[in-house]
Amino acid sequence: MSSFSGNLLVAQSGGPTPVINASLAGVIAEALNHEDEIVEILGGLNGIQGILHEQLIDLAEESQQTLRNLEHTPGAALGTCRYKVKKQEDFDRILQVFEAHNIRYFHYIGGNDSQDTAAKIDALAKERGYELRVIGVPKTIDNDLPLTDHCPGYGSVAKHIALTVREMSLDNAAMGRNDFVSVLEVMGRNAGWLAAASVLAQRQDKRDDSKNAAKNTHYSCSAPHIVLLPEVPFNADNFIRRVEEVLKTNLHCFVVVSEGVQDEAGNFLGADTTNTDAFGHAVLGGAGEYLRTLVEERFSGVKARASKLGIAQRAASHSASKTDVEEAKLCGREAVKAAVKGESGKMVIMSRTGKEQYGVETLLAPLADIANGVKAFPEKWIGEDKMSIHPDFARYALPLIQGELQLPYEQGLPRYAELSKKRVQRKLEAYPTA
């Protein structure tokens, strides 16, 4: 036996992605390679909430076929949560659960808020003298985690958005007679990475032509014609002028808007400001309808339609990027390797290698530098007109959407994994529900 051995616990948190379960599969696969250091492989149901209530399952009981199918299964197989750990009692309870089940390795697959929780657990364990190794696994479709070049989940959703825009634009072109405006709302509260990904739908020759789009008044590039990001305050008059210019030379105008776009006074477009989520964030999801109404109010004889991808964009594993899936698995594996080597209080990040051919290497960054941070969409990639994306962005994003998975099908539909979820016996008294 190794001088440091114990059980491994992995959990998932926040909004699922098309590849969050690929990271889980990577953690499990690598953990099975370290029998001396890792005795049992446990999963926490519904993120940190399940850990608080000692809802643990034995992942070693899952079949190899189930683990293989995890790689292309959407949703969070372990269940997830958006619970903000604030009370000291909660942190005390987490450590009690870890001690009761001899948890010595902890991997939290999540985004900004989740890595904040992981950082605090690591700090508490050190303060109490409990030997624990905490390595976070990145997860977010928003691509806004600091320090890492990109995040698992982003490439697949970027691919799905670009595919959706390309298909919808063909439909819109058939319907339009220089009088049709289509608005597609995509996710992205604080950063415009997802909205920007829509430009990957443009043909290469049109992307090259768009280098001068911000300076010219000729807008014949393929969809999307207008992209609105949270990084740019929305001005209604400028937007309407642009729509008018596009319709002069196009059968239709295709607009992509991030759900997190705000006006110049800092108000979210069409958001429900009366309600907030568990983290105090405003409930978004009305930007597309806001723009549709604005267009129909300002134009006579112009039809406008609004669509919202919603959770469909983060659940579309059937169009996942193979590159994204492989990198998600890699991050899960590297997290376990790092913990076994003695690292703690860090998260796996990715860095690009080589200029001619795309590749990545994994590194580690302190959880404290990741927690609650946001990586904004770079200003250098925002067009001079503030409603377009510079072609250099495509060179960054195109490698992330490459490759397709060969999914197993059953009766015409993909076959997904479903964990058996064999429960681990509880050892503590029940914890009161918050």
C-alpha positions as CSV (number, residue, x, y, z in Angstrom):
1,M,0.0,0.0,0.0
2,S,1.1,3.6,-0.7
3,S,1.9,5.8,2.3
4,F,-1.0,7.9,1.2
5,S,-4.1,6.0,0.2
6,G,-7.9,6.4,0.6
7,N,-11.1,6.8,-1.3
8,L,-11.7,9.1,-4.2
9,L,-14.9,11.2,-4.5
10,V,-16.0,12.9,-7.6
11,A,-19.1,15.2,-8.1
12,Q,-20.6,17.5,-10.8
13,S,-22.0,21.0,-10.3
14,G,-23.6,23.8,-12.2
15,G,-25.2,23.6,-15.7
16,P,-24.4,20.4,-17.6
17,T,-22.5,20.4,-20.8
18,P,-22.4,17.9,-23.7
19,V,-19.1,16.6,-22.4
20,I,-19.3,16.9,-18.6
21,N,-19.8,13.1,-18.4
22,A,-16.7,12.6,-20.5
23,S,-14.7,14.2,-17.8
24,L,-16.4,11.9,-15.3
25,A,-15.4,8.9,-17.4
26,G,-11.9,10.2,-17.5
27,V,-11.7,10.5,-13.7
28,I,-13.0,7.0,-13.2
29,A,-10.8,5.5,-15.9
30,E,-7.7,7.0,-14.4
31,A,-8.6,6.2,-10.8
32,L,-8.8,2.5,-11.8
33,N,-5.1,2.7,-12.7
34,H,-4.1,3.6,-9.1
35,E,-5.2,0.7,-7.0
36,D,-2.5,1.3,-4.4
37,E,-3.4,4.9,-3.8
38,I,-7.2,4.8,-4.5
39,V,-9.2,2.2,-2.7
40,E,-12.8,3.0,-3.7
41,I,-14.2,5.4,-6.3
42,L,-17.3,7.2,-5.1
43,G,-19.6,9.6,-6.7
44,G,-21.5,12.4,-4.9
45,L,-25.1,12.7,-6.1
46,N,-26.3,16.2,-7.0
47,G,-23.0,18.0,-6.4
48,I,-22.2,19.4,-3.0
49,Q,-25.8,19.0,-1.8
50,G,-25.5,15.3,-2.1
51,I,-22.3,15.3,-0.2
52,L,-23.8,17.3,2.6
53,H,-26.6,14.7,2.9
54,E,-24.1,11.7,2.5
55,Q,-25.7,10.6,-0.8
56,L,-22.8,8.7,-2.2
57,I,-22.6,5.9,-4.8
58,D,-20.0,3.2,-5.7
59,L,-18.8,4.0,-9.2
60,A,-16.6,0.9,-9.4
61,E,-19.8,-1.0,-9.6
62,E,-20.7,0.4,-13.0
63,S,-20.1,-1.7,-16.1
64,Q,-17.4,-0.9,-18.6
65,Q,-20.1,-0.4,-21.3
66,T,-21.9,2.2,-19.1
67,L,-18.6,4.0,-18.6
68,R,-17.9,4.0,-22.3
69,N,-21.4,5.4,-23.0
70,L,-20.8,8.2,-20.5
71,E,-18.4,9.8,-23.0
72,H,-21.3,10.8,-25.3
73,T,-24.1,11.1,-22.8
74,P,-25.6,14.6,-22.1
75,G,-26.7,16.0,-18.8
76,A,-24.8,15.3,-15.5
77,A,-24.9,11.6,-14.8
78,L,-24.3,12.1,-11.1
79,G,-26.8,14.9,-10.9
80,T,-25.9,18.5,-10.2
81,C,-26.9,21.5,-8.2
82,R,-26.5,25.3,-7.9
83,Y,-26.1,25.3,-4.1
84,K,-23.9,28.1,-2.7
85,V,-22.0,26.8,0.3
86,K,-21.9,29.8,2.8
87,K,-22.4,28.5,6.3
88,Q,-19.5,27.2,8.3
89,E,-21.8,24.3,9.4
90,D,-21.9,23.2,5.8
91,F,-18.1,23.1,5.4
92,D,-17.8,21.3,8.8
93,R,-20.3,18.7,7.6
94,I,-18.5,18.2,4.3
95,L,-15.3,17.4,6.1
96,Q,-17.2,15.1,8.5
97,V,-18.5,13.2,5.5
98,F,-15.0,13.0,4.0
99,E,-13.6,11.7,7.3
100,A,-16.4,9.1,7.8
101,H,-15.8,7.7,4.3
102,N,-12.0,8.1,4.3
103,I,-12.1,10.5,1.3
104,R,-8.6,11.5,0.5
105,Y,-9.0,12.6,-3.1
106,F,-11.8,15.0,-4.2
107,H,-12.5,16.1,-7.8
108,Y,-15.2,18.7,-8.4
109,I,-16.3,19.0,-12.1
110,G,-17.6,22.5,-12.4
111,G,-17.2,26.2,-13.3
112,N,-16.4,29.4,-11.4
113,D,-18.6,29.0,-8.4
114,S,-17.8,25.3,-8.1
115,Q,-14.1,25.9,-8.0
116,D,-14.6,28.5,-5.3
117,T,-16.3,25.7,-3.2
118,A,-13.4,23.3,-4.0
119,A,-10.9,26.0,-2.9
120,K,-12.6,26.5,0.4
121,I,-12.8,22.8,1.1
122,D,-9.1,22.5,0.4
123,A,-8.3,25.4,2.7
124,L,-10.5,24.0,5.5
125,A,-8.8,20.5,5.2
126,K,-5.4,22.1,5.5
127,E,-6.5,24.2,8.5
128,R,-7.9,21.1,10.3
129,G,-4.9,19.0,9.5
130,Y,-6.9,16.5,7.4
131,E,-4.9,15.0,4.6
132,L,-6.9,15.7,1.4
133,R,-6.0,16.4,-2.2
134,V,-8.4,18.6,-4.1
135,I,-8.1,19.0,-7.9
136,G,-10.8,20.7,-9.8
137,V,-11.9,19.7,-13.3
138,P,-13.0,22.6,-15.6
139,K,-16.5,22.6,-17.0
140,T,-18.5,25.4,-18.6
141,I,-20.0,26.0,-22.0
142,D,-19.5,29.8,-21.4
143,N,-15.7,29.4,-21.9
144,D,-15.2,32.1,-19.3
145,L,-12.9,30.4,-16.7
146,P,-9.7,32.4,-16.2
147,L,-6.2,31.1,-17.1
148,T,-7.2,28.2,-19.3
149,D,-7.1,28.6,-23.1
150,H,-10.6,27.1,-23.3
151,C,-13.0,25.0,-21.3
152,P,-14.4,21.5,-21.9
153,G,-18.0,22.0,-23.1
154,Y,-17.4,25.1,-25.1
155,G,-16.3,23.5,-28.4
156,S,-19.4,21.3,-28.6
157,V,-21.8,24.0,-27.9
158,A,-20.0,26.4,-30.3
159,K,-20.3,23.7,-33.0
160,H,-24.0,23.3,-32.3
161,I,-24.7,27.0,-32.4
162,A,-22.8,27.4,-35.7
163,L,-24.7,24.4,-37.1
164,T,-28.0,25.9,-36.0
165,V,-27.2,29.3,-37.5
166,R,-26.2,27.8,-40.8
167,E,-29.4,25.7,-41.1
168,M,-31.7,28.4,-39.9
169,S,-30.2,31.0,-42.3
170,L,-31.0,28.8,-45.2
171,D,-34.6,28.6,-44.0
172,N,-34.7,32.4,-43.5
173,A,-33.2,33.1,-46.9
174,A,-36.0,31.1,-48.5
175,M,-38.7,33.1,-46.6
176,G,-37.2,36.6,-46.8
177,R,-37.6,39.3,-49.4
178,N,-35.4,41.9,-47.8
179,D,-38.1,42.0,-45.1
180,F,-37.3,39.3,-42.6
181,V,-35.3,39.5,-39.3
182,S,-34.5,36.4,-37.4
183,V,-33.1,36.7,-33.8
184,L,-31.4,33.8,-32.1
185,E,-30.7,34.0,-28.4
186,V,-27.9,31.9,-27.0
187,M,-26.5,31.5,-23.5
188,G,-23.7,33.6,-22.0
189,R,-24.4,35.7,-18.9
190,N,-21.1,37.6,-18.5
191,A,-19.1,36.7,-21.6
192,G,-19.8,36.5,-25.4
193,W,-17.9,33.4,-26.3
194,L,-21.0,31.5,-27.3
195,A,-22.6,34.3,-29.3
196,A,-19.3,34.9,-31.1
197,A,-19.1,31.2,-32.1
198,S,-22.1,31.8,-34.4
199,V,-19.8,33.4,-36.9
200,L,-18.2,29.9,-37.6
201,A,-21.4,29.3,-39.6
202,Q,-20.2,31.9,-42.2
203,R,-18.5,30.6,-45.3
204,Q,-14.8,31.0,-45.3
205,D,-14.8,33.4,-48.2
206,K,-17.4,35.5,-46.4
207,R,-15.4,35.5,-43.2
208,D,-12.5,36.8,-45.2
209,D,-14.6,39.5,-46.7
210,S,-15.9,40.6,-43.3
211,K,-12.5,41.9,-42.3
212,N,-13.7,45.3,-43.7
213,A,-17.3,44.9,-42.7
214,A,-17.0,47.4,-39.9
215,K,-15.7,50.1,-42.3
216,N,-18.0,49.5,-45.2
217,T,-21.8,49.8,-45.6
218,H,-22.0,46.6,-47.7
219,Y,-23.3,43.7,-45.5
220,S,-23.7,40.8,-47.9
221,C,-21.8,38.4,-45.7
222,S,-23.5,35.1,-44.8
223,A,-25.3,34.8,-41.5
224,P,-25.0,35.9,-38.8
225,H,-25.1,39.5,-39.9
226,I,-25.2,41.0,-36.4
227,V,-23.7,39.6,-33.2
228,L,-24.4,41.2,-29.8
229,L,-22.1,40.5,-26.9
230,P,-22.4,41.2,-23.1
231,E,-19.1,43.0,-23.4
232,V,-20.7,45.8,-25.5
233,P,-23.5,48.0,-24.1
234,F,-26.6,47.8,-26.4
235,N,-27.7,50.9,-28.2
236,A,-31.1,50.5,-29.8
237,D,-30.6,53.2,-32.5
238,N,-27.3,51.8,-33.7
239,F,-28.8,48.3,-33.8
240,I,-31.8,49.5,-35.9
241,R,-29.6,51.3,-38.3
242,R,-27.5,48.2,-38.8
243,V,-30.6,46.0,-39.4
244,E,-31.8,48.5,-42.0
245,E,-28.4,48.4,-43.8
246,V,-28.3,44.6,-43.8
247,L,-31.8,44.4,-45.3
248,K,-30.9,46.6,-48.2
249,T,-28.6,44.0,-49.6
250,N,-29.8,40.7,-48.1
251,L,-33.0,38.7,-48.2
252,H,-33.0,38.5,-44.4
253,C,-31.1,39.8,-41.4
254,F,-29.9,37.2,-38.9
255,V,-29.1,38.4,-35.4
256,V,-27.4,36.4,-32.7
257,V,-27.7,37.9,-29.2
258,S,-26.2,36.7,-25.9
259,E,-28.7,36.4,-23.1
260,G,-26.4,38.6,-20.9
261,V,-26.5,41.7,-23.1
262,Q,-27.2,44.9,-21.2
263,D,-28.2,48.4,-22.3
264,E,-26.1,51.4,-21.6
265,A,-27.8,51.8,-18.2
266,G,-26.8,48.3,-17.2
267,N,-30.2,46.7,-17.6
268,F,-30.4,43.2,-19.0
269,L,-32.5,43.1,-22.2
270,G,-35.9,41.5,-21.4
271,A,-34.6,39.8,-18.2
272,D,-36.8,38.9,-15.2
273,T,-35.2,41.2,-12.6
274,T,-37.7,40.2,-9.9
275,N,-36.2,36.8,-9.4
276,T,-32.7,35.6,-8.8
277,D,-31.0,32.2,-8.7
278,A,-29.2,30.5,-5.8
279,F,-26.1,32.7,-6.4
280,G,-28.0,36.0,-6.6
281,H,-27.9,36.2,-10.4
282,A,-30.8,37.8,-12.3
283,V,-32.9,35.2,-14.3
284,L,-32.1,35.9,-17.9
285,G,-33.8,34.8,-21.1
286,G,-35.7,37.6,-22.8
287,A,-33.1,39.3,-25.0
288,G,-34.4,37.7,-28.2
289,E,-38.0,38.7,-27.7
290,Y,-36.9,42.2,-26.7
291,L,-35.1,42.6,-30.1
292,R,-38.0,41.1,-32.0
293,T,-40.4,43.6,-30.5
294,L,-38.0,46.4,-31.1
295,V,-37.6,45.5,-34.8
296,E,-41.4,45.3,-35.4
297,E,-42.0,48.6,-33.6
298,R,-39.3,50.5,-35.6
299,F,-40.0,49.0,-39.1
300,S,-43.1,48.9,-41.1
301,G,-43.6,45.8,-43.3
302,V,-40.7,43.9,-41.8
303,K,-41.4,40.5,-40.1
304,A,-39.4,39.4,-37.1
305,R,-39.0,36.1,-35.3
306,A,-37.2,35.2,-32.2
307,S,-35.8,31.8,-31.2
308,K,-34.0,30.6,-28.1
309,L,-31.8,27.6,-28.0
310,G,-32.1,27.4,-24.2
311,I,-30.9,24.2,-22.6
312,A,-31.0,22.4,-25.9
313,Q,-27.6,23.9,-26.8
314,R,-25.9,22.4,-23.8
315,A,-27.6,19.0,-24.2
316,A,-26.9,18.4,-27.9
317,S,-24.3,15.7,-27.5
318,H,-25.3,14.2,-30.9
319,S,-23.4,17.1,-32.5
320,A,-20.6,17.2,-29.9
321,S,-17.1,17.9,-31.1
322,K,-14.8,14.9,-30.9
323,T,-12.0,17.2,-29.9
324,D,-14.0,18.5,-27.0
325,V,-14.9,15.0,-25.8
326,E,-11.3,13.9,-25.9
327,E,-10.1,17.0,-24.1
328,A,-12.8,16.6,-21.4
329,K,-11.7,13.1,-20.8
330,L,-8.1,14.3,-20.7
331,C,-8.9,16.9,-18.0
332,G,-10.5,14.2,-15.8
333,R,-7.6,11.9,-16.2
334,E,-5.0,14.6,-15.5
335,A,-6.9,15.7,-12.3
336,V,-6.5,12.2,-10.9
337,K,-2.8,12.0,-11.9
338,A,-2.1,15.3,-10.2
339,A,-3.8,14.3,-7.0
340,V,-2.0,11.0,-6.8
341,K,1.3,12.9,-7.3
342,G,0.5,15.0,-4.2
343,E,-1.0,18.2,-5.8
344,S,-3.9,19.9,-4.1
345,G,-5.8,23.2,-4.3
346,K,-5.5,23.4,-8.0
347,M,-7.5,23.0,-11.2
348,V,-6.5,21.4,-14.5
349,I,-6.2,24.0,-17.3
350,M,-5.3,23.7,-21.0
351,S,-2.6,25.5,-23.0
352,R,-2.1,25.3,-26.8
353,T,1.0,23.8,-28.2
354,G,2.4,24.6,-31.6
355,K,1.4,27.2,-34.1
356,E,1.0,25.2,-37.3
357,Q,-0.9,22.2,-35.9
358,Y,-3.4,22.4,-33.0
359,G,-2.7,20.6,-29.8
360,V,-3.0,21.1,-26.1
361,E,-1.1,20.3,-22.9
362,T,-2.5,20.3,-19.4
363,L,-1.2,22.4,-16.6
364,L,-2.4,23.2,-13.1
365,A,-3.5,26.6,-11.8
366,P,-4.4,27.6,-8.2
367,L,-8.1,27.2,-7.4
368,A,-8.0,30.6,-5.7
369,D,-7.1,32.2,-9.1
370,I,-10.0,30.5,-10.8
371,A,-12.8,30.9,-8.3
372,N,-15.5,33.4,-9.2
373,G,-13.3,34.9,-12.0
374,V,-14.6,35.6,-15.5
375,K,-12.7,35.6,-18.7
376,A,-14.3,38.2,-21.0
377,F,-14.4,37.8,-24.7
378,P,-11.3,39.7,-25.9
379,E,-11.8,43.2,-27.2
380,K,-9.3,42.5,-30.0
381,W,-11.8,40.1,-31.5
382,I,-14.7,42.5,-31.4
383,G,-15.3,44.3,-34.7
384,E,-14.9,48.1,-34.9
385,D,-18.7,48.4,-35.4
386,K,-19.2,46.5,-32.1
387,M,-21.7,44.2,-33.8
388,S,-19.4,41.8,-35.6
389,I,-16.5,39.4,-34.8
390,H,-13.0,39.7,-36.1
391,P,-11.9,36.8,-38.4
392,D,-9.0,36.1,-36.1
393,F,-11.5,34.6,-33.7
394,A,-12.3,31.8,-36.2
395,R,-8.7,30.7,-36.1
396,Y,-9.0,30.3,-32.3
397,A,-12.3,28.5,-32.3
398,L,-12.3,26.3,-35.4
399,P,-9.9,23.7,-34.0
400,L,-12.3,23.2,-31.0
401,I,-15.2,22.1,-33.1
402,Q,-13.4,19.5,-35.2
403,G,-14.4,15.8,-35.3
404,E,-17.7,13.9,-34.9
405,L,-18.5,11.0,-32.6
406,Q,-19.8,7.7,-33.9
407,L,-22.7,7.2,-31.5
408,P,-24.4,3.8,-30.8
409,Y,-28.0,4.0,-31.9
410,E,-31.1,2.0,-30.8
411,Q,-34.4,2.3,-32.7
412,G,-33.1,5.4,-34.5
413,L,-32.0,7.3,-31.4
414,P,-28.6,7.5,-29.6
415,R,-28.1,5.1,-26.7
416,Y,-27.0,6.9,-23.6
417,A,-25.6,5.8,-20.3
418,E,-27.6,5.5,-17.1
419,L,-25.7,4.8,-13.9
420,S,-27.0,2.1,-11.7
421,K,-26.2,4.3,-8.7
422,K,-25.5,1.7,-6.0
423,R,-25.7,3.6,-2.8
424,V,-22.9,3.6,-0.2
425,Q,-24.2,3.0,3.3
426,R,-24.5,6.2,5.4
427,K,-22.3,6.5,8.5
428,L,-23.5,9.9,9.9
429,E,-26.8,11.2,11.3
430,A,-29.0,13.0,8.8
431,Y,-28.1,16.5,7.9
432,P,-30.9,19.1,8.1
433,T,-32.2,20.4,4.8
434,A,-31.3,24.1,4.2
